[in-house]
Amino acid sequence: MEFTLDEMREHLNVLETRISAACKACGRERDSVKLVWVSKFHPAEAVENAISLGAKEFGENRVQEAETKFSVKRPGIRCHVIGPVQSNKLKKAALVADCIHSIASVEAVEKLEKVCAENGKILEILFQVNAGEEETKSGLDVANAESFLQSLETREFPHIVFRGLMTIGKNTGVAEDSRECFAFLRNLQQKFLAKDGVFASFDQLSMGMTGDLEVAIEEGATMIRVGTALFGERDYSKPVNDPV
Ligand SMILES: *Cc1c(COP(=O)(O)O)cnc(C)c1O
């Protein structure tokens, strides 16, 4: 069952208390952390409720589902594609998304540049790093991530803005277990942050979900991607992917 608007408001209040407490505990301002509402597997009505509670940034992990809910653009509402995108779906992802968090190859960046140039669009991207070094997770290997980023330093992608890095913490059920991955991500981002050229706007760290957002905030997250704490449990038996 989907949350009613009142239930969602209560969950938002609880979540905001968590976020504020985490910010306070490490001396950060609340507005230094952007909340991305992960609406995957929840219907369009849930998105409407979220918008009425002030949500502006939404995360979807599948391109088709993102299209179903967000291909009709609304002022002030942004769509983040946060799941891995197969190369044959990059074009659609580039068109529906304002920001893609899960880029992990030069080929993908080149393809996005081409699509965005053809469509006169500027797209933000984050590079995903498999900082938890779990085989099931996609992203750049920890060992190669720095040299990968270095290899892009001399390139130009006029329609793509490199905004930073994304990772998924360890899925152990213990938030502390993700601290090392989050710290790794921050250290890597800091190495590229102040550089000119393609890394001039490399100021974002997308890390932290329902279970580990406090640790992520302590380690410098600028975007947390939260689904369950806002929308409730996902019903994986009911995919929301019918094109509008
Ligand atoms: C589903 C998902 C989330 C949200 O996870 P919750 O634990 O429900 O908050 C965050 N990031 C990615 C990449 C996801 O796929």
The ligand as an SDF file (V2000), in Angstrom:
LIG
                    3D

 15 15  0  0  0  0  0  0  0  0999 V2000
   16.8020    2.3180   -4.4880 C   0  0  0  0  0  0  0  0  0  0  0  0
   18.0050    3.1880   -4.4150 C   0  0  0  0  0  0  0  0  0  0  0  0
   18.1650    4.1270   -3.3790 C   0  0  0  0  0  0  0  0  0  0  0  0
   17.1700    4.3100   -2.2360 C   0  0  0  0  0  0  0  0  0  0  0  0
   17.3120    3.3140   -1.2920 O   0  0  0  0  0  0  0  0  0  0  0  0
   16.4920    3.3260    0.0920 P   0  0  0  0  0  0  0  0  0  0  0  0
   17.2360    2.3740    0.9400 O   0  0  0  0  0  0  0  0  0  0  0  0
   15.1000    2.8790   -0.2120 O   0  0  0  0  0  0  0  0  0  0  0  0
   16.5360    4.7140    0.6320 O   0  0  0  0  0  0  0  0  0  0  0  0
   19.3030    4.9250   -3.3940 C   0  0  0  0  0  0  0  0  0  0  0  0
   20.2280    4.8070   -4.3700 N   0  0  0  0  0  0  0  0  0  0  0  0
   20.1030    3.9140   -5.3820 C   0  0  0  0  0  0  0  0  0  0  0  0
   21.1640    3.8450   -6.4160 C   0  0  0  0  0  0  0  0  0  0  0  0
   18.9950    3.0770   -5.4360 C   0  0  0  0  0  0  0  0  0  0  0  0
   18.8950    2.1990   -6.4580 O   0  0  0  0  0  0  0  0  0  0  0  0
  1  2  1  0
  2  3  1  0
  2 14  2  0
  3  4  1  0
  3 10  2  0
  4  5  1  0
  5  6  1  0
  6  7  2  0
  6  8  1  0
  6  9  1  0
 10 11  1  0
 11 12  2  0
 12 13  1  0
 12 14  1  0
 14 15  1  0
M  END
$$$$
